[in-house]
Amino acid sequence: MEISNKAEYFFGKNLRFLRKSKKMTLLELSETLKISKSAISDYEVGKTLPSLDVVKKFSSFFDSAIDDLYNSDIAELFKNDGGILSRKRNDSLEKIKNVELENEKYMFNIKLLSQKLESTQVQIQMLKQLLESREAENKTLKINIKLLEEQQNKFK
């Protein structure tokens, strides 16, 4: 069978390399990803190309970019870089984890600040009520003072 283009050639070759690098048989990969063994075999020999959904499964499972699956000779890249690609991926994963951790800290701080704001608003409301209560008490005292002054003036 003649391969019609570079993408078919690289995709099949890369798929076979990645599967074998994980020491998996066609059957094992088939069962793991819920893709028929014959379909995977067809992809590897370049007979057919998978749908985008299936490519995403392979990309995710093998931790390889879709573009790399179609357009790169992954076996050559692994051979030539001496593991640099895997280190780069690990560094990228570490950066993603760090960003996620920072995001969690940020979200926690936002929640904490929101709770502090709500608490401050409740305190302000309570202080307003206390002030109103004191003002009412002062009015009552002023009235009582006037009444006492009036009674005192009556007795003079």
N, C-alpha and C positions, 0 to 999 in steps of 0.2 A: 504494500500500500504506500502511495506517495503522500507525503505530508504537504498540505496546501499552503501553510504559512508558518512564520516564525513562532507565533503565539501557540499554535497547536504543538509544535515541536518542543518548545520550552515547557509548556504546561505539563505535558505527559512526562517528560524527562524529570522535571522538578518534583512532580507528584511521586513518581517511583523512587527518586532519591530520598525524599523526606520520609516516605513510608519505610524504606529500608533502613534509614538512619535511626528510626525508632524501633527497628527490629520487629516490624509488624508484617504479618501476612496480609494478603488481599482480604481474606476472610475476617481477620481480626479488625482491620480498618473498616470493613463493611459493617460489621456488627457494632462497632463503636460509633460510627457516624450515621448508621441507619441508611446506608446507600448500598445498592446491590453490588455484589462482587463483580458481576459481569460489566456493570457500568464503570466501576473503577478501573477495571482492566482495559476497557475501551478508551478511557481518558488517558491512561498511561501509554498506550500504544499509539495514541493520536488519531484513533478512529472517529471519536467525537469529542466535542467540548461540552463541559457541564454548564448548567444554567448558573446565573449569578448567585442564587441562593446556595447552591451546592459549592460553588467556589468560595463563598463566605465561610461555609462550614470547614473546608480544607484550610483556608487562611487562618481561621481562628484556632483550629486544632493544632496546626503546625507552627503557629505563631509567626506567620510569614505574610508580608504585604501582598495584596492581590496583584499589584503591579509586578512584584518580584516573581510571582508564580508564572505570569504570562511573558515577561520580557527579560528575565535574567537567567543565567545558567547558575542556579543555586549551588550545585555541586562544585563548580569552579570557584565561586565566591567563598565557600567554606574552605576549600583547599588552599586558596591563595591568602585568605585573611588570617589564618591560624586562630580562629575563634573570635576575631574582632567583632564580627556581626553579632554573635551571641552576647559579647560584652556590651556592645552598643544597645542591644535590646534590653539587657539587664539594667543598664544605666537608665534607659528610657523608662522602664517599668519602675525603677527606684524614684525617678523624678515624678512620675505620675502618682506614686504612693505618697511622696512628700507633698505634692500639690493637694491631694485628697486630704491628707492630715491637716495641712494649713487651712483648707476649706472647712474642715470639721471644727477646728479651733475658732475660726472666724464666725461660723454659725453659732457656736456655743457662746462666744462673746456677745453676739447680737442678741441672743435670747436673754443672757444675763443683764445686758443693758436695758432691754425691754422690761424685764421684771423690776429693775431698779427704777425706771421711769414710772411704771405703774405704782410702785411703792411710794415714790415721791408725790405723785398725784393724789394718792389716798391721804398722805400726811398733810398736804396742802388743804384738801377738803376738810380734814379734821380740824386743822388750825382755823379755817374760816368759820366753822361751826363753833369752835371755842371762842373766837373773837365775837361772834354774834351773841353768844351766851353771856359773855362779859359785858357787852354793850347793853344787853337787856337788863342785866344785874345793876349796871351803873344807872340806868334810867329809873329802875325801881328804887335804888338808894336815893337818887335826887328827889324823887316824888316823896319818899319818906322824910327826907330832910325838910322839904317845903311844908309838909304836913306838920312836922314837929315845930317848925318856925311859926307857922300859923297858930298852933295851939299855945305856943309860948307867948305870942303876941296877944292872944285872948286873955291870958292870965296876968298880964302886966297892967 
